[in-house]
Amino acid sequence: MAATHSPGRPGDPARTNDLRVQLALDAAGLGSFIWYPADDRGVPDARLLALFGLPPGSSLSLARALASTIHPDDRETFRDAMDRALDPDGTGLLQEDVRIVRPDGSQRWIAVSGQTSFEGAPPQPTRMDGVAMDITDRKQAEAVLRANARTQRFLLALGDALRPLADAGAIMRTAMGMLAEHLDVNRGYYGEVEHNGTYCRVRDSFNRGVQSLDGRYRLDDYSPSKMDLLRAARNLVITDAEHDADIGQAERDRYLALSIRSLINVPLVKNEHFIAVLGVSDERARDWSEEEIEVVRETAERTWAAVERARAEAALRQSEKRFQQVARNLDAAFYVVDMSQDRMHHLNDAHRRLWSIEPARRREAWFQRVHPDDAQRVRALHESFALGKSSAFDAQYRIVLDDACVRWVHDRAVVGSRNEDGRVRTVTGMMQDITQQKHDARLLRQSEEKYRHLFDSIDQGFTLIEMIFEGERAVDYRFVEINPAFERQTGLVNALGRTMRECASDHEQAWFDTYGEVARTGKPLRFERRADALDRDFDVYAFRVGPADAPKVAVLFADITDRRLMEDALRQADRRKDEFLATLAHELRNPLAPLRTGLELLRRWNVREDAGATLGMMERQVRHLVRMVDDLLDISRISRGKVELDRRRVDLVHEVRVAAEAMQPTYEAENRTLSIDLTPSPLMVCADTTRVMQVLGNLLSNALKFTPEGGHIRVSLAREGDEAVLCVRDDGIGIADDDLEQIFASFMQVDTSLERGQNGLGLGLAVAKELVSMHGGRIQARSKGLGEGSEFMVRLPLDEIPETFEFEPVDVSGAPLVVECPDAHAWRRVLVVDDNRASADTLALLLRLSGFEVAVAYEGQQAVDRARAWRPDAVVMDIGMPDLNGFEACRAMRDDALGRPFVAIALTGWGGADAKQASRDAGFDLHLVKPAEPSAITELLEMRLSALARQPS
C-alpha cells in the first residue's frame, strides 16, 4: 500500500477515544490501518507511517504499495494473500510477512494482519481493519539461526571427514573441496608461507571449472596494503576485483588470468608469524556475508590443526621407526616394567640376550638374577624408586646367568607414567653390559699403580706442565709435577711449582710454541731438540693430559747430549763409508755394463761351439762379479736398516725346488753334482721369497766355490717341530774349528791356498745370516774340520695359519696398452746417452742388431740438442755425466717435446731409493741399474714402444 497525504475521516482508529486500545497498540509497537477496497484508500495511524518511513498524515494505496513499497520478490505473494482476504467465500483474514522498501532505500520485514468486512447481497468487501508490526529483528535472527545450523552441520561433517586422514595433502584436498561446495564457489585453496617469508606455496587446491591454483607465488607481487592486512592477522575480502579501487592493474590482470573476481583470504598467524592462508574464490562478483567469512575462518583453523596433527603424527611414526631400528641394533637393552601387574616387558632383543629371560616375566625373576652380594642394595634402590622417593633409578651391579657367568650391568630407569594418585605405574629403563668397562677400569687402576712405580724409578725425566698463554701464544709453563730423574736430566734444581722462565729466562720460544700446540690440538709429539739455555740435547715425547680447557702437557724426556755427539761422529763415519761403497759400486758397474753388452753381441755373432763355451765362461764370471757387487750393497743396506721385507705366505718346498733346479746348469758346467732331497709335504712360511732365495743362492754359490771338481753338494728340506730346516751340505774343503764362529762375519775369508783363487768379498754368508735373522730364523755352520766338507743349516719358523686371500698390487707403470691402430710412424728411434763411450757404443750396437734405429750422444747437452733435432721415440741415458747430468737432460727433453710421448729409461750405476725417486721426478719412465741384462733392455723397449704405437694419435 502506498501513502498519500489526506485529512482523516470520522472513525479513524488513530483518533479513537478508546485509550485502552491505544495503549495496547503502543505497547506492542503495532501500527494500525483501515483500508477501503472500493476506492483503494488506506488510512494508517502514525505508528504505521513511521514503520513505512512516511511523514505524518500520509494515506496508503494498495496499488501504489504493490508498485513501489513492497519488495519486488514479495509483491506476488502479498497480492495473492489480499485476494484471499477479499474473497467472500473465505475467512476474510489477512496474515502475511513481507519486506518493504523505505524511501531511503532501507529494507524492513513487517507482519501484516487484517480482517475484511463484507456487506450486501451478494456480500462485497467494504473495508479491512488491520495492524502491522516490524519483525525485521526476528527475521534476521531466524536467518542467523538457519545459517548457523547449516554452518554447524558443515563443520561437523568437516571434522568427521578430516579426523581419519593421516596425509597432509589429503586433508587439504578434502577440506578445500567441502568448503567450496558449501559456499558454492569455484575454488578453495590452502597455501603455506615458506620460511623466508617471500613465497607462498599452494598444494592440493580444489578447482571446479577453472585452472588449478597449485604453484609457488611471490607475496611481494601483491599490493602491500593487502599483504600488511594478512600479516596483521586480518581477513582479506574482495567482492569484485574488476571494480575494486584498491587493486592495481597488474594485480587485477593476475586475478583475471586466474579466473578470480571475488575472494576471501583468511591468514593463519601463529606466534606472530604469518605461516599460511586459506581462501576461497569465485569467478563471479559476490557480496560475502559475515557468516561466510566466519565459516572460512573456522575452516582455516581446523584445516591447519589437522595438517599439523598429521605432520606431527607422521614425524612421530618416523621417530618411532627410527627408535625401533636403533633399539634393535644397539647392545643396550630397553625395557618397561608394569608396576601394577609386577611384570617386565622387553623392547628389544638385547635384554633377552643379556638376561636370558623371556618377555612378560615378573620382577622377582629379575631380582633372582642379581648377584647375591648386590641383591639387597639393588632391591632397596628399586623399591625406593618405585615408591616415588627418588626421581630416577641408576645403579651398577652384577647379574648371574644360567651358565654361572657373571656380568656387570649399568641399569638406568625413569618414571614412564603414574596413576591418578601419583604412584608409579610404569617404569622405562635402559641397561648396558659394562663388564668390559669394569675389566678395563681394573686394568687402568693397576696400570696407574705401575705408572706411579715407573714414574719414580725410570731413568728418564718426567714432568707435568701447565701452559701459560697470552692470547693465542704460549709464553711460559709451570712445573706441576716432576719425577726424581728430572733434576739429573735437566740440571734444574727446585723446579717444582716454578715456571720455566723463572728457571731459565733465556729458554728458546720454540719449546713454548711446541708444547702450546700440543695443549691446543691434543696431538702428541715425539721430537729431538737442543735446549741452548740448558746446554743439552733432549729426546722428548709430549702429550696433552685432561680436557683442552685445562692446558696441561705431560713430557717424557731424556738427556741425549752424549748420544748426540756419538751419533754425529758415527754419522760422519757412516756417511764416508756409504759414499765409498756407493762410489765403489758405481765404478764397478760402469765397466760391467759394456762387458755384459759385449758378451751378448759375441753370442749373437759367434756360432762355433768353442765360442759358446768361452762366452759361457765369461758370462759366469760377469755374473759372479755382479753378485759380489750386490752382496756389497746388501750388507751396507742391512747395516743401516734400509732393507724392507715383502713377507707373504709361501710354500718353501716349491721355492727351494725351483731355485735349486735353476742352479743345475751352473753346477754341471763346473763339473759338480747337485742333488735335491725335499720333503713331499708343503712347508708354509711367511717370508720374502726373493730374500730367502737369495740366502739359498749364496749358500749354493759358496758350496760351489769351496767344493773341488767332481764334488757333491746336497740340498735337503725337512720339517723339525714347528720349523722348516734347509740344509746345504758339500764334501769340499771344510772349515777349521777356529773359523766356525767367525764364518758369518763381513769380509771373512777362509785362509787356505787351495781356495784363495775362488774367494769373493766374503759377504755372501754375512748377508745370508742377516736376512735369515730378519725372518725370525737362524743359520748355523758345521764341519768336522779341514777336508771334511761343511754343512749350513737354515731354520725358519713355519706359518700354519690358514691363508687369507688378498689382492696384490700389480705394477702397471708406463704407458697403458690400448687397441692397436695403424700408424705410419715406426716407433724404432732410440737415443743412447752415456759419457762412458764403451758402454754407449756397445749398447747402441746391440740395439741396432735388435732392429732399432740408434743415435749416440756422449754428453748431456749434446743429447738434448740431438733429441731436439732427431725426435727419438726412446732415450736410454746415464745419470752421472759431467756437463749436464741425466736428470737435467731428461727434464730438458720433456720440455722440448711439448707433450710428444717418448720412453725415457735411466741406465745408471746409482741404484738407491733416492736415485730412483729422483729419476721419476725428472721424467724417467724406468730406472735400470748397471749392468742390466741386455735382453731386458731390448724387451722393455719393445714393450713400451709397442704400447706407444698403439695409442690413438
Secondary structure as GFF3:
##gff-version 3
##sequence-region A 1 953
A	DSSP	three_ten_helix	13	15	.	.	.	ID=ss1
A	DSSP	alpha_helix	19	28	.	.	.	ID=ss2
A	DSSP	beta_strand	30	36	.	.	.	ID=ss3
A	DSSP	beta_strand	41	44	.	.	.	ID=ss4
A	DSSP	alpha_helix	46	51	.	.	.	ID=ss5
A	DSSP	alpha_helix	62	64	.	.	.	ID=ss6
A	DSSP	pi_helix	65	69	.	.	.	ID=ss7
A	DSSP	three_ten_helix	72	74	.	.	.	ID=ss8
A	DSSP	alpha_helix	75	85	.	.	.	ID=ss9
A	DSSP	beta_strand	93	101	.	.	.	ID=ss10
A	DSSP	beta_strand	107	119	.	.	.	ID=ss11
A	DSSP	beta_strand	124	134	.	.	.	ID=ss12
A	DSSP	alpha_helix	136	162	.	.	.	ID=ss13
A	DSSP	alpha_helix	168	183	.	.	.	ID=ss14
A	DSSP	beta_strand	187	193	.	.	.	ID=ss15
A	DSSP	beta_strand	199	202	.	.	.	ID=ss16
A	DSSP	beta_strand	206	207	.	.	.	ID=ss17
A	DSSP	beta_strand	215	218	.	.	.	ID=ss18
A	DSSP	three_ten_helix	219	221	.	.	.	ID=ss19
A	DSSP	alpha_helix	224	231	.	.	.	ID=ss20
A	DSSP	beta_strand	236	238	.	.	.	ID=ss21
A	DSSP	alpha_helix	249	257	.	.	.	ID=ss22
A	DSSP	beta_strand	262	270	.	.	.	ID=ss23
A	DSSP	beta_strand	273	282	.	.	.	ID=ss24
A	DSSP	alpha_helix	290	329	.	.	.	ID=ss25
A	DSSP	beta_strand	333	338	.	.	.	ID=ss26
A	DSSP	beta_strand	343	346	.	.	.	ID=ss27
A	DSSP	alpha_helix	349	355	.	.	.	ID=ss28
A	DSSP	beta_strand	361	362	.	.	.	ID=ss29
A	DSSP	alpha_helix	363	367	.	.	.	ID=ss30
A	DSSP	alpha_helix	372	386	.	.	.	ID=ss31
A	DSSP	beta_strand	392	400	.	.	.	ID=ss32
A	DSSP	beta_strand	406	418	.	.	.	ID=ss33
A	DSSP	beta_strand	424	433	.	.	.	ID=ss34
A	DSSP	alpha_helix	435	457	.	.	.	ID=ss35
A	DSSP	beta_strand	461	470	.	.	.	ID=ss36
A	DSSP	beta_strand	473	482	.	.	.	ID=ss37
A	DSSP	alpha_helix	485	490	.	.	.	ID=ss38
A	DSSP	alpha_helix	500	503	.	.	.	ID=ss39
A	DSSP	alpha_helix	509	521	.	.	.	ID=ss40
A	DSSP	beta_strand	525	531	.	.	.	ID=ss41
A	DSSP	beta_strand	536	545	.	.	.	ID=ss42
A	DSSP	beta_strand	552	559	.	.	.	ID=ss43
A	DSSP	alpha_helix	561	605	.	.	.	ID=ss44
A	DSSP	alpha_helix	609	639	.	.	.	ID=ss45
A	DSSP	beta_strand	648	651	.	.	.	ID=ss46
A	DSSP	alpha_helix	652	669	.	.	.	ID=ss47
A	DSSP	beta_strand	673	678	.	.	.	ID=ss48
A	DSSP	beta_strand	684	687	.	.	.	ID=ss49
A	DSSP	alpha_helix	689	705	.	.	.	ID=ss50
A	DSSP	beta_strand	712	720	.	.	.	ID=ss51
A	DSSP	beta_strand	723	730	.	.	.	ID=ss52
A	DSSP	alpha_helix	737	740	.	.	.	ID=ss53
A	DSSP	three_ten_helix	756	758	.	.	.	ID=ss54
A	DSSP	alpha_helix	764	774	.	.	.	ID=ss55
A	DSSP	beta_strand	778	782	.	.	.	ID=ss56
A	DSSP	beta_strand	790	797	.	.	.	ID=ss57
A	DSSP	beta_strand	829	833	.	.	.	ID=ss58
A	DSSP	alpha_helix	837	849	.	.	.	ID=ss59
A	DSSP	beta_strand	853	857	.	.	.	ID=ss60
A	DSSP	alpha_helix	860	870	.	.	.	ID=ss61
A	DSSP	beta_strand	874	877	.	.	.	ID=ss62
A	DSSP	alpha_helix	886	897	.	.	.	ID=ss63
A	DSSP	beta_strand	903	908	.	.	.	ID=ss64
A	DSSP	alpha_helix	913	922	.	.	.	ID=ss65
A	DSSP	beta_strand	926	929	.	.	.	ID=ss66
A	DSSP	alpha_helix	934	950	.	.	.	ID=ss67
###
